[in-house]
Amino acid sequence: MKAKVYVTLKSGVLDPQGKAIQHSVGLLGYEGVADIRQGKYFEIALDPALDSARARETAERMARDVLSNPVIEDYRVEVE
Amino acid sequence: MKAKVYVTLKSGVLDPQGKAIQHSVGLLGYEGVADIRQGKYFEIALDPALDSARARETAERMARDVLSNPVIEDYRVEVE
């Protein structure tokens, strides 16, 4: 069982890393790039013995308590 | 128009950061976590004037040439 966790900065939070990438791709000649924001992505392999509800609960708890900073970041969890 | 780029380490490549997180969640008492791998995630806002094919082409090229290191990383692009 596999969980994917996406962590992104909340919309009001400045993202200097994203801005630096946006500036660089502009210098490199890419056109039409209005904004870039960088986030984090985690692939979590869970014990196949866990049932689906238990796996989602573990992944959600891990995303909220360990993988993201709820003050400045949002997270999204997919379990498959 | 929005593109999402997911960059992950190729499967044979060691991921010390993922291993460190896995070790930590083990110490914190999370059970059933077999493996964690960390990747990067980019949200790219593209000029709405670009048509869909052009937007995908720009995002693919950016993912391949700027956002990922093709020696050790894979990337995936979604345009919506």
N, CA and C atoms of all chains as a GROMACS GRO file, in nm:
protein
  480
    1MET      N    1   0.084  -0.120   0.000
    1MET     CA    2   0.000   0.000   0.000
    1MET      C    3   0.087   0.125   0.000
    2LYS      N    4   0.051   0.221  -0.083
    2LYS     CA    5   0.139   0.335  -0.104
    2LYS      C    6   0.064   0.465  -0.075
    3ALA      N    7   0.128   0.553  -0.002
    3ALA     CA    8   0.068   0.684   0.022
    3ALA      C    9   0.157   0.790  -0.042
    4LYS      N   10   0.092   0.891  -0.098
    4LYS     CA   11   0.166   1.005  -0.153
    4LYS      C   12   0.125   1.129  -0.077
    5VAL      N   13   0.221   1.203  -0.029
    5VAL     CA   14   0.192   1.324   0.046
    5VAL      C   15   0.252   1.444  -0.028
    6TYR      N   16   0.170   1.543  -0.052
    6TYR     CA   17   0.214   1.666  -0.118
    6TYR      C   18   0.208   1.778  -0.016
    7VAL      N   19   0.319   1.846   0.004
    7VAL     CA   20   0.323   1.957   0.099
    7VAL      C   21   0.352   2.085   0.022
    8THR      N   22   0.264   2.184   0.037
    8THR     CA   23   0.283   2.310  -0.034
    8THR      C   24   0.274   2.426   0.065
    9LEU      N   25   0.342   2.535   0.035
    9LEU     CA   26   0.328   2.654   0.117
    9LEU      C   27   0.187   2.709   0.104
   10LYS      N   28   0.130   2.758   0.213
   10LYS     CA   29   0.000   2.824   0.207
   10LYS      C   30   0.009   2.943   0.112
   11SER      N   31  -0.108   2.982   0.057
   11SER     CA   32  -0.102   3.078  -0.054
   11SER      C   33  -0.046   3.215  -0.014
   12GLY      N   34  -0.062   3.259   0.108
   12GLY     CA   35  -0.009   3.390   0.145
   12GLY      C   36   0.139   3.391   0.179
   13VAL      N   37   0.201   3.274   0.186
   13VAL     CA   38   0.340   3.266   0.234
   13VAL      C   39   0.438   3.286   0.119
   14LEU      N   40   0.536   3.373   0.140
   14LEU     CA   41   0.638   3.399   0.039
   14LEU      C   42   0.718   3.273   0.009
   15ASP      N   43   0.753   3.252  -0.117
   15ASP     CA   44   0.829   3.135  -0.158
   15ASP      C   45   0.954   3.180  -0.235
   16PRO      N   46   1.060   3.220  -0.163
   16PRO     CA   47   1.178   3.274  -0.231
   16PRO      C   48   1.244   3.173  -0.325
   17GLN      N   49   1.237   3.044  -0.289
   17GLN     CA   50   1.297   2.941  -0.375
   17GLN      C   51   1.223   2.935  -0.510
   18GLY      N   52   1.089   2.938  -0.501
   18GLY     CA   53   1.009   2.939  -0.623
   18GLY      C   54   1.037   3.063  -0.708
   19LYS      N   55   1.049   3.179  -0.640
   19LYS     CA   56   1.077   3.304  -0.712
   19LYS      C   57   1.213   3.297  -0.781
   20ALA      N   58   1.312   3.235  -0.713
   20ALA     CA   59   1.446   3.224  -0.772
   20ALA      C   60   1.441   3.136  -0.898
   21ILE      N   61   1.363   3.027  -0.892
   21ILE     CA   62   1.350   2.940  -1.009
   21ILE      C   63   1.281   3.016  -1.122
   22GLN      N   64   1.175   3.089  -1.085
   22GLN     CA   65   1.101   3.166  -1.186
   22GLN      C   66   1.192   3.267  -1.256
   23HIS      N   67   1.275   3.335  -1.176
   23HIS     CA   68   1.370   3.433  -1.231
   23HIS      C   69   1.466   3.363  -1.326
   24SER      N   70   1.518   3.246  -1.283
   24SER     CA   71   1.615   3.173  -1.365
   24SER      C   72   1.555   3.126  -1.496
   25VAL      N   73   1.434   3.069  -1.493
   25VAL     CA   74   1.376   3.021  -1.619
   25VAL      C   75   1.346   3.139  -1.711
   26GLY      N   76   1.316   3.256  -1.652
   26GLY     CA   77   1.299   3.376  -1.734
   26GLY      C   78   1.429   3.410  -1.807
   27LEU      N   79   1.542   3.408  -1.734
   27LEU     CA   80   1.672   3.438  -1.795
   27LEU      C   81   1.708   3.335  -1.901
   28LEU      N   82   1.662   3.209  -1.880
   28LEU     CA   83   1.694   3.101  -1.974
   28LEU      C   84   1.604   3.106  -2.098
   29GLY      N   85   1.509   3.198  -2.099
   29GLY     CA   86   1.432   3.219  -2.221
   29GLY      C   87   1.296   3.149  -2.226
   30TYR      N   88   1.254   3.089  -2.117
   30TYR     CA   89   1.121   3.029  -2.115
   30TYR      C   90   1.018   3.141  -2.107
   31GLU      N   91   0.916   3.133  -2.191
   31GLU     CA   92   0.816   3.240  -2.192
   31GLU      C   93   0.682   3.192  -2.138
   32GLY      N   94   0.606   3.284  -2.084
   32GLY     CA   95   0.471   3.251  -2.038
   32GLY      C   96   0.466   3.188  -1.901
   33VAL      N   97   0.574   3.199  -1.823
   33VAL     CA   98   0.573   3.142  -1.688
   33VAL      C   99   0.533   3.253  -1.591
   34ALA      N  100   0.410   3.246  -1.540
   34ALA     CA  101   0.358   3.352  -1.455
   34ALA      C  102   0.402   3.336  -1.310
   35ASP      N  103   0.418   3.213  -1.265
   35ASP     CA  104   0.455   3.190  -1.125
   35ASP      C  105   0.504   3.046  -1.107
   36ILE      N  106   0.600   3.028  -1.018
   36ILE     CA  107   0.642   2.892  -0.981
   36ILE      C  108   0.647   2.885  -0.829
   37ARG      N  109   0.587   2.781  -0.774
   37ARG     CA  110   0.598   2.759  -0.630
   37ARG      C  111   0.651   2.618  -0.608
   38GLN      N  112   0.747   2.606  -0.515
   38GLN     CA  113   0.805   2.474  -0.489
   38GLN      C  114   0.746   2.413  -0.364
   39GLY      N  115   0.716   2.284  -0.372
   39GLY     CA  116   0.668   2.211  -0.256
   39GLY      C  117   0.748   2.085  -0.235
   40LYS      N  118   0.700   2.001  -0.145
   40LYS     CA  119   0.768   1.874  -0.119
   40LYS      C  120   0.673   1.760  -0.152
   41TYR      N  121   0.731   1.647  -0.179
   41TYR     CA  122   0.653   1.533  -0.223
   41TYR      C  123   0.714   1.410  -0.155
   42PHE      N  124   0.630   1.329  -0.092
   42PHE     CA  125   0.679   1.209  -0.023
   42PHE      C  126   0.606   1.086  -0.074
   43GLU      N  127   0.680   0.983  -0.105
   43GLU     CA  128   0.619   0.854  -0.136
   43GLU      C  129   0.643   0.762  -0.019
   44ILE      N  130   0.535   0.714   0.041
   44ILE     CA  131   0.546   0.632   0.161
   44ILE      C  132   0.495   0.493   0.130
   45ALA      N  133   0.582   0.393   0.145
   45ALA     CA  134   0.538   0.254   0.129
   45ALA      C  135   0.492   0.204   0.265
   46LEU      N  136   0.366   0.162   0.271
   46LEU     CA  137   0.310   0.115   0.399
   46LEU      C  138   0.297  -0.036   0.397
   47ASP      N  139   0.307  -0.094   0.513
   47ASP     CA  140   0.292  -0.239   0.530
   47ASP      C  141   0.162  -0.286   0.463
   48PRO      N  142   0.168  -0.383   0.371
   48PRO     CA  143   0.048  -0.430   0.302
   48PRO      C  144  -0.055  -0.491   0.399
   49ALA      N  145  -0.010  -0.526   0.520
   49ALA     CA  146  -0.103  -0.584   0.617
   49ALA      C  147  -0.202  -0.481   0.673
   50LEU      N  148  -0.166  -0.350   0.662
   50LEU     CA  149  -0.258  -0.246   0.710
   50LEU      C  150  -0.380  -0.239   0.619
   51ASP      N  151  -0.501  -0.228   0.676
   51ASP     CA  152  -0.616  -0.209   0.588
   51ASP      C  153  -0.619  -0.063   0.541
   52SER      N  154  -0.704  -0.037   0.443
   52SER     CA  155  -0.701   0.091   0.375
   52SER      C  156  -0.731   0.209   0.468
   53ALA      N  157  -0.826   0.192   0.560
   53ALA     CA  158  -0.863   0.301   0.652
   53ALA      C  159  -0.747   0.332   0.747
   54ARG      N  160  -0.684   0.225   0.796
   54ARG     CA  161  -0.572   0.237   0.888
   54ARG      C  162  -0.453   0.303   0.817
   55ALA      N  163  -0.429   0.264   0.692
   55ALA     CA  164  -0.318   0.320   0.614
   55ALA      C  165  -0.340   0.469   0.593
   56ARG      N  166  -0.464   0.508   0.558
   56ARG     CA  167  -0.493   0.649   0.537
   56ARG      C  168  -0.475   0.728   0.666
   57GLU      N  169  -0.520   0.670   0.776
   57GLU     CA  170  -0.510   0.738   0.905
   57GLU      C  171  -0.362   0.762   0.941
   58THR      N  172  -0.280   0.657   0.922
   58THR     CA  173  -0.136   0.670   0.951
   58THR      C  174  -0.073   0.778   0.862
   59ALA      N  175  -0.105   0.774   0.734
   59ALA     CA  176  -0.045   0.870   0.640
   59ALA      C  177  -0.089   1.013   0.672
   60GLU      N  178  -0.217   1.031   0.704
   60GLU     CA  179  -0.270   1.164   0.738
   60GLU      C  180  -0.201   1.219   0.863
   61ARG      N  181  -0.187   1.131   0.964
   61ARG     CA  182  -0.128   1.174   1.089
   61ARG      C  183   0.019   1.213   1.068
   62MET      N  184   0.089   1.131   0.988
   62MET     CA  185   0.229   1.157   0.960
   62MET      C  186   0.244   1.289   0.882
   63ALA      N  187   0.156   1.312   0.784
   63ALA     CA  188   0.161   1.434   0.704
   63ALA      C  189   0.140   1.557   0.792
   64ARG      N  190   0.043   1.547   0.885
   64ARG     CA  191   0.008   1.662   0.968
   64ARG      C  192   0.115   1.689   1.073
   65ASP      N  193   0.164   1.581   1.137
   65ASP     CA  194   0.249   1.598   1.255
   65ASP      C  195   0.398   1.599   1.225
   66VAL      N  196   0.439   1.535   1.115
   66VAL     CA  197   0.583   1.522   1.090
   66VAL      C  198   0.627   1.589   0.960
   67LEU      N  199   0.553   1.566   0.853
   67LEU     CA  200   0.602   1.606   0.722
   67LEU      C  201   0.572   1.751   0.686
   68SER      N  202   0.475   1.812   0.753
   68SER     CA  203   0.443   1.951   0.719
   68SER      C  204   0.448   2.039   0.844
   69ASN      N  205   0.463   2.167   0.820
   69ASN     CA  206   0.455   2.267   0.926
   69ASN      C  207   0.321   2.339   0.909
   70PRO      N  208   0.222   2.305   0.993
   70PRO     CA  209   0.086   2.355   0.970
   70PRO      C  210   0.073   2.508   0.979
   71VAL      N  211   0.174   2.574   1.032
   71VAL     CA  212   0.167   2.721   1.040
   71VAL      C  213   0.179   2.782   0.901
   72ILE      N  214   0.265   2.726   0.818
   72ILE     CA  215   0.289   2.787   0.686
   72ILE      C  216   0.260   2.694   0.569
   73GLU      N  217   0.229   2.568   0.598
   73GLU     CA  218   0.214   2.472   0.488
   73GLU      C  219   0.079   2.399   0.490
   74ASP      N  220   0.031   2.364   0.372
   74ASP     CA  221  -0.083   2.276   0.356
   74ASP      C  222  -0.032   2.140   0.310
   75TYR      N  223  -0.112   2.035   0.334
   75TYR     CA  224  -0.072   1.905   0.280
   75TYR      C  225  -0.192   1.836   0.218
   76ARG      N  226  -0.163   1.742   0.130
   76ARG     CA  227  -0.266   1.663   0.066
   76ARG      C  228  -0.216   1.519   0.065
   77VAL      N  229  -0.303   1.424   0.099
   77VAL     CA  230  -0.263   1.283   0.108
   77VAL      C  231  -0.344   1.202   0.008
   78GLU      N  232  -0.275   1.117  -0.068
   78GLU     CA  233  -0.343   1.019  -0.154
   78GLU      C  234  -0.297   0.880  -0.112
   79VAL      N  235  -0.390   0.790  -0.095
   79VAL     CA  236  -0.353   0.651  -0.062
   79VAL      C  237  -0.402   0.562  -0.175
   80GLU      N  238  -0.315   0.474  -0.223
   80GLU     CA  239  -0.358   0.386  -0.333
   80GLU      C  240  -0.311   0.243  -0.312
   81MET      N  241  -0.363   2.858  -1.687
   81MET     CA  242  -0.323   2.718  -1.709
   81MET      C  243  -0.213   2.680  -1.608
   82LYS      N  244  -0.226   2.563  -1.552
   82LYS     CA  245  -0.139   2.526  -1.442
   82LYS      C  246  -0.069   2.394  -1.472
   83ALA      N  247   0.060   2.389  -1.448
   83ALA     CA  248   0.134   2.263  -1.465
   83ALA      C  249   0.186   2.219  -1.329
   84LYS      N  250   0.183   2.089  -1.306
   84LYS     CA  251   0.241   2.034  -1.185
   84LYS      C  252   0.353   1.941  -1.225
   85VAL      N  253   0.469   1.959  -1.164
   85VAL     CA  254   0.584   1.875  -1.196
   85VAL      C  255   0.628   1.802  -1.069
   86TYR      N  256   0.638   1.670  -1.081
   86TYR     CA  257   0.682   1.586  -0.969
   86TYR      C  258   0.820   1.533  -1.004
   87VAL      N  259   0.918   1.555  -0.919
   87VAL     CA  260   1.053   1.505  -0.943
   87VAL      C  261   1.087   1.404  -0.833
   88THR      N  262   1.123   1.285  -0.873
   88THR     CA  263   1.158   1.181  -0.775
   88THR      C  264   1.293   1.121  -0.811
   89LEU      N  265   1.363   1.071  -0.710
   89LEU     CA  266   1.489   1.002  -0.736
   89LEU      C  267   1.460   0.872  -0.810
   90LYS      N  268   1.546   0.834  -0.904
   90LYS     CA  269   1.531   0.704  -0.972
   90LYS      C  270   1.539   0.594  -0.868
   91SER      N  271   1.481   0.478  -0.902
   91SER     CA  272   1.463   0.378  -0.797
   91SER      C  273   1.595   0.322  -0.740
   92GLY      N  274   1.701   0.320  -0.818
   92GLY     CA  275   1.826   0.265  -0.765
   92GLY      C  276   1.905   0.364  -0.680
   93VAL      N  277   1.864   0.490  -0.678
   93VAL     CA  278   1.944   0.594  -0.614
   93VAL      C  279   1.913   0.603  -0.464
   94LEU      N  280   2.017   0.604  -0.383
   94LEU     CA  281   2.000   0.617  -0.238
   94LEU      C  282   1.933   0.749  -0.201
   95ASP      N  283   1.846   0.745  -0.102
   95ASP     CA  284   1.774   0.865  -0.058
   95ASP      C  285   1.794   0.882   0.093
   96PRO      N  286   1.908   0.938   0.133
   96PRO     CA  287   1.939   0.950   0.276
   96PRO      C  288   1.836   1.034   0.352
   97GLN      N  289   1.780   1.136   0.285
   97GLN     CA  290   1.681   1.222   0.350
   97GLN      C  291   1.555   1.141   0.382
   98GLY      N  292   1.511   1.061   0.283
   98GLY     CA  293   1.395   0.974   0.306
   98GLY      C  294   1.421   0.874   0.418
   99LYS      N  295   1.543   0.818   0.419
   99LYS     CA  296   1.578   0.720   0.523
   99LYS      C  297   1.578   0.786   0.661
  100ALA      N  298   1.625   0.910   0.668
  100ALA     CA  299   1.627   0.982   0.796
  100ALA      C  300   1.484   1.004   0.846
  101ILE      N  301   1.393   1.040   0.754
  101ILE     CA  302   1.253   1.061   0.793
  101ILE      C  303   1.193   0.929   0.840
  102GLN      N  304   1.224   0.821   0.766
  102GLN     CA  305   1.170   0.689   0.802
  102GLN      C  306   1.217   0.648   0.942
  103HIS      N  307   1.346   0.673   0.968
  103HIS     CA  308   1.401   0.642   1.100
  103HIS      C  309   1.328   0.723   1.208
  104SER      N  310   1.308   0.852   1.181
  104SER     CA  311   1.243   0.939   1.279
  104SER      C  312   1.100   0.896   1.308
  105VAL      N  313   1.022   0.866   1.202
  105VAL     CA  314   0.883   0.828   1.227
  105VAL      C  315   0.878   0.695   1.303
  106GLY      N  316   0.978   0.609   1.279
  106GLY     CA  317   0.986   0.485   1.357
  106GLY      C  318   1.004   0.515   1.506
  107LEU      N  319   1.097   0.608   1.536
  107LEU     CA  320   1.121   0.647   1.676
  107LEU      C  321   0.997   0.712   1.737
  108LEU      N  322   0.920   0.782   1.655
  108LEU     CA  323   0.801   0.851   1.703
  108LEU      C  324   0.682   0.756   1.722
  109GLY      N  325   0.700   0.629   1.685
  109GLY     CA  326   0.598   0.531   1.714
  109GLY      C  327   0.502   0.498   1.601
  110TYR      N  328   0.526   0.552   1.482
  110TYR     CA  329   0.442   0.516   1.367
  110TYR      C  330   0.478   0.374   1.325
  111GLU      N  331   0.376   0.292   1.306
  111GLU     CA  332   0.403   0.153   1.269
  111GLU      C  333   0.361   0.124   1.125
  112GLY      N  334   0.426   0.026   1.066
  112GLY     CA  335   0.387  -0.018   0.932
  112GLY      C  336   0.442   0.068   0.820
  113VAL      N  337   0.545   0.151   0.851
  113VAL     CA  338   0.605   0.234   0.746
  113VAL      C  339   0.725   0.159   0.688
  114ALA      N  340   0.710   0.105   0.567
  114ALA     CA  341   0.814   0.022   0.507
  114ALA      C  342   0.924   0.105   0.442
  115ASP      N  343   0.887   0.219   0.386
  115ASP     CA  344   0.986   0.300   0.316
  115ASP      C  345   0.931   0.441   0.294
  116ILE      N  346   1.018   0.540   0.299
  116ILE     CA  347   0.979   0.677   0.263
  116ILE      C  348   1.082   0.732   0.167
  117ARG      N  349   1.036   0.790   0.058
  117ARG     CA  350   1.128   0.858  -0.034
  117ARG      C  351   1.078   1.001  -0.053
  118GLN      N  352   1.173   1.095  -0.051
  118GLN     CA  353   1.133   1.234  -0.067
  118GLN      C  354   1.162   1.283  -0.208
  119GLY      N  355   1.068   1.357  -0.261
  119GLY     CA  356   1.087   1.417  -0.393
  119GLY      C  357   1.056   1.565  -0.388
  120LYS      N  358   1.050   1.625  -0.506
  120LYS     CA  359   1.016   1.766  -0.515
  120LYS      C  360   0.889   1.784  -0.596
  121TYR      N  361   0.824   1.894  -0.572
  121TYR     CA  362   0.695   1.919  -0.634
  121TYR      C  363   0.691   2.066  -0.673
  122PHE      N  364   0.655   2.093  -0.797
  122PHE     CA  365   0.650   2.232  -0.843
  122PHE      C  366   0.512   2.262  -0.901
  123GLU      N  367   0.456   2.374  -0.861
  123GLU     CA  368   0.333   2.423  -0.923
  123GLU      C  369   0.369   2.542  -1.011
  124ILE      N  370   0.342   2.529  -1.139
  124ILE     CA  371   0.380   2.633  -1.233
  124ILE      C  372   0.255   2.696  -1.292
  125ALA      N  373   0.239   2.826  -1.272
  125ALA     CA  374   0.126   2.897  -1.334
  125ALA      C  375   0.175   2.947  -1.469
  126LEU      N  376   0.106   2.902  -1.575
  126LEU     CA  377   0.147   2.943  -1.710
  126LEU      C  378   0.049   3.046  -1.764
  127ASP      N  379   0.102   3.131  -1.851
  127ASP     CA  380   0.021   3.234  -1.917
  127ASP      C  381  -0.103   3.170  -1.980
  128PRO      N  382  -0.223   3.219  -1.945
  128PRO     CA  383  -0.346   3.160  -2.001
  128PRO      C  384  -0.354   3.171  -2.154
  129ALA      N  385  -0.273   3.261  -2.212
  129ALA     CA  386  -0.275   3.276  -2.358
  129ALA      C  387  -0.211   3.157  -2.429
  130LEU      N  388  -0.127   3.080  -2.359
  130LEU     CA  389  -0.065   2.962  -2.422
  130LEU      C  390  -0.171   2.856  -2.446
  131ASP      N  391  -0.169   2.791  -2.565
  131ASP     CA  392  -0.263   2.680  -2.584
  131ASP      C  393  -0.210   2.558  -2.510
  132SER      N  394  -0.296   2.458  -2.499
  132SER     CA  395  -0.265   2.343  -2.414
  132SER      C  396  -0.138   2.268  -2.458
  133ALA      N  397  -0.121   2.250  -2.589
  133ALA     CA  398  -0.004   2.176  -2.639
  133ALA      C  399   0.124   2.254  -2.609
  134ARG      N  400   0.118   2.385  -2.630
  134ARG     CA  401   0.233   2.472  -2.607
  134ARG      C  402   0.267   2.473  -2.458
  135ALA      N  403   0.164   2.478  -2.373
  135ALA     CA  404   0.186   2.480  -2.228
  135ALA      C  405   0.253   2.351  -2.184
  136ARG      N  406   0.204   2.238  -2.236
  136ARG     CA  407   0.264   2.109  -2.199
  136ARG      C  408   0.409   2.102  -2.244
  137GLU      N  409   0.435   2.151  -2.365
  137GLU     CA  410   0.570   2.146  -2.419
  137GLU      C  411   0.666   2.229  -2.332
  138THR      N  412   0.621   2.350  -2.294
  138THR     CA  413   0.704   2.436  -2.207
  138THR      C  414   0.730   2.369  -2.073
  139ALA      N  415   0.625   2.312  -2.014
  139ALA     CA  416   0.639   2.250  -1.882
  139ALA      C  417   0.731   2.128  -1.889
  140GLU      N  418   0.716   2.046  -1.993
  140GLU     CA  419   0.801   1.926  -2.012
  140GLU      C  420   0.948   1.967  -2.025
  141ARG      N  421   0.970   2.071  -2.106
  141ARG     CA  422   1.107   2.114  -2.133
  141ARG      C  423   1.171   2.169  -2.006
  142MET      N  424   1.092   2.246  -1.930
  142MET     CA  425   1.140   2.302  -1.805
  142MET      C  426   1.172   2.190  -1.706
  143ALA      N  427   1.083   2.090  -1.697
  143ALA     CA  428   1.102   1.978  -1.604
  143ALA      C  429   1.230   1.903  -1.638
  144ARG      N  430   1.252   1.882  -1.768
  144ARG     CA  431   1.367   1.802  -1.811
  144ARG      C  432   1.498   1.879  -1.795
  145ASP      N  433   1.496   2.007  -1.834
  145ASP     CA  434   1.622   2.081  -1.845
  145ASP      C  435   1.657   2.162  -1.720
  146VAL      N  436   1.557   2.200  -1.641
  146VAL     CA  437   1.585   2.289  -1.528
  146VAL      C  438   1.550   2.226  -1.393
  147LEU      N  439   1.433   2.165  -1.385
  147LEU     CA  440   1.383   2.125  -1.253
  147LEU      C  441   1.434   1.989  -1.207
  148SER      N  442   1.482   1.907  -1.298
  148SER     CA  443   1.530   1.775  -1.256
  148SER      C  444   1.672   1.751  -1.305
  149ASN      N  445   1.740   1.658  -1.240
  149ASN     CA  446   1.871   1.612  -1.284
  149ASN      C  447   1.852   1.474  -1.344
  150PRO      N  448   1.852   1.464  -1.478
  150PRO     CA  449   1.814   1.338  -1.544
  150PRO      C  450   1.908   1.222  -1.512
  151VAL      N  451   2.025   1.249  -1.456
  151VAL     CA  452   2.116   1.140  -1.420
  151VAL      C  453   2.060   1.060  -1.303
  152ILE      N  454   2.001   1.128  -1.207
  152ILE     CA  455   1.955   1.057  -1.088
  152ILE      C  456   1.805   1.072  -1.061
  153GLU      N  457   1.736   1.154  -1.140
  153GLU     CA  458   1.595   1.181  -1.110
  153GLU      C  459   1.502   1.154  -1.228
  154ASP      N  460   1.381   1.114  -1.196
  154ASP     CA  461   1.272   1.106  -1.294
  154ASP      C  462   1.177   1.222  -1.271
  155TYR      N  463   1.101   1.257  -1.374
  155TYR     CA  464   1.001   1.361  -1.353
  155TYR      C  465   0.871   1.321  -1.419
  156ARG      N  466   0.763   1.382  -1.371
  156ARG     CA  467   0.632   1.358  -1.427
  156ARG      C  468   0.562   1.494  -1.436
  157VAL      N  469   0.495   1.520  -1.547
  157VAL     CA  470   0.432   1.650  -1.568
  157VAL      C  471   0.282   1.632  -1.586
  158GLU      N  472   0.204   1.711  -1.516
  158GLU     CA  473   0.058   1.715  -1.538
  158GLU      C  474   0.021   1.859  -1.575
  159VAL      N  475  -0.057   1.874  -1.680
  159VAL     CA  476  -0.104   2.008  -1.717
  159VAL      C  477  -0.255   2.009  -1.706
  160GLU      N  478  -0.307   2.111  -1.641
  160GLU     CA  479  -0.454   2.115  -1.627
  160GLU      C  480  -0.508   2.257  -1.650
   0.00000   0.00000   0.00000
